[in-house]
């Protein structure tokens, strides 16, 4: 059931929590859900996948608010001089991030932590054991490899490898991430019509939470989304160093269209490669 009540109810049941913090996210969630409802190509597997994903974002939001309520000192943690990689998708941003994340002095965001930023109470690993969040992340990637085995040749996702913070922005339900799942024109227009500064402020709050949980002093961040959000980005992180990657935009569109059309088999029936290519040609030109 791709409804607000079902998504938020499942998140509350999963966590045992009810306080989502600021309620403005509900309007954005409603637009995302309406966009999905209007998507005639969304398959049953796609509905199930997106439902689980939205529940995960809502559950993460509940756990973050709960932690902040119990530890308000987290709000005082400074986020200083982050290094932020921006550049079109498929332009080498991930390779650059992996290279820079090898520097132990930088704090990066591994994929498993992007998926579940706050540990589940009672799931603390035994001495010498691994965090259950890492194990769940590996299982999810293994399942994905079974369904779309060629994906790892285009984007080598690994549980412990650095990932982009677009998953953290999604916890506030305001990011272009949702466009990568499907060509959601309604959501795109809504997202582009609204100032994203509050949502970058939310990102900063989540980085404070992660710093409190696992340490780190100087963050290494990355997302193609930042290309069209330099205003909000620099208002929230005024001392950031921004690194831009470049690639022929025609090759970038071709690569992005190939990636999205291939992964679309997990959620769309039929898959329409030409329509996806046209969507991303226009979107990348704007970015």
LINJO-V931756 format. One record per run of one state. SS is the DSSP state (alpha for helix, beta for strand, coil for the rest). FROM is the first residue (numbers start at 1). TO is the last residue. If there is no record, write none. Layout:
<<SS:FROM:TO> <SS:FROM:TO>>
This chain:
<<coil:1:3> <alpha:4:15> <coil:16:24> <alpha:25:37> <coil:38:41> <beta:42:42> <coil:43:43> <alpha:44:70> <coil:71:71> <alpha:72:76> <coil:77:82> <beta:83:86> <coil:87:92> <alpha:93:100> <coil:101:105> <beta:106:107> <coil:108:109> <beta:110:110> <alpha:111:115> <coil:116:131> <alpha:132:147> <coil:148:150> <alpha:151:154> <coil:155:161> <beta:162:162> <coil:163:165> <alpha:166:172> <coil:173:176> <alpha:177:181> <coil:182:184> <alpha:185:192> <coil:193:196> <alpha:197:214> <coil:215:217> <beta:218:222> <coil:223:223> <alpha:224:228> <coil:229:229> <alpha:230:236> <coil:237:240> <beta:241:244> <coil:245:248> <alpha:249:266> <coil:267:267> <beta:268:268> <coil:269:272> <alpha:273:286> <coil:287:287>>
